[in-house]
Amino acid sequence: MKQNLLFHLIISLTVMSLSLANPALAENSVDWMTACKRETIHIKQWPNGKKVAVCFVLYVEEWGIGKGPNFREDMLSRKPDFVNESFRQYAINSAAPRVARLFASEKLPLSIALSALFPSAHPEPWNEIRKTLPGAAIIAHGMNNSSDQLPIGQGVTAQQSYVARTLSRLEKDSGIKVRGWSSPSVYADADTFSAIAAEGIKFTLDSMDSDYLSRLQSSSGPLILIPYPPVTVDMGQFFQRYKSASDMERLWIDYVRELEKEASENPKADATIVAIGIHPFVVGTPDGAQSLRRVLEKLKSLKLVWIADLEQVMNFLDKCK
């Protein structure tokens, strides 16, 4: 274990020093977290001449009774804790379907990161979501988001078994054979990338450090890394930094507008992409949906922005081969 940690430290320091000397080397060398070869995928433009791809990803998650985010930390000692349980249940029964209806009304694509246990645990809201958005791209998001997560630190084989179990359950309960992955609780390690590639996953949201697509050469095969920067994820901003949906509205619009501005000022530069993680706790309440609607309508007006789901991005890459 100590030798492995030392190896990764040496790799990270080497990549950091190379990056400082020549930033271009860092784009096509060794990934600083996994120690695998990683290369930037150079895309000059997205479909119809767009330069900024924006992919909204709705996290539809199973937590279980007594587990999950808490709206009121001061009430955790209560048994039963109706306030926090109701907060979580509202997200499942009302908020997640509302977000689906919002995207349907705006006629925009949405990707769904789905806990494998959600469809069987909550069939009515899940069926409503699927009926509302039958073409939504589905991304595997582990078994649940609390008690049944990746066995981090137990090696590639243990993680591969977990991934296989997740994919099998998703296909069994929903008839969906997915090719994308987002680790539950955003918790992965270097072994995760090899484990998901070994089970046929083609792209992952577990990369959070870029504005550009890249390809990771894991020990089990290549993986497309979709940029998923922490700052654009509403849940962390909501719970840890106390940002409201209206705060996220301004953040998302500013984030994408700046990428578009950079693209317009430097049209020869590579096209960029950002995955924006949204959660029903934040954008699925009526006020949150209003904020998100304003975001979507603003982004639709930006001439260089392509709002796409993750499968559309992958299909575009397939055509470019």
Secondary structure, 3 states (H helix, E strand, C coil): CHHHHHHHHHHHHHHHHHHHHCHHHHHCCECCCCCCEEEECCCCCCHHHCCEEEEEEEEECCCCCCCCCCCCHHHCCCCCCHHHHHHHHHHHHHHHHHHHHHHHHCCCCCEEEECCCHHHHCHHHHHHHHHHCCCCEEEECCCCCCCCCCCCCCCHHHHHHHHHHHHHHHHHHHCCCCCEECCHHHCCCHHHHHHHHHCCCCEEEEECCCCCCEEEEECCEEEEEEECCHHHCHHHHHHHCCCCHHHHHHHHHHHHHHHHHHHHHCCCCCCEEEEEEECHHHHCCHHHHHHHHHHHHHHHCCCCEEECCHHHHHHHHHHHC
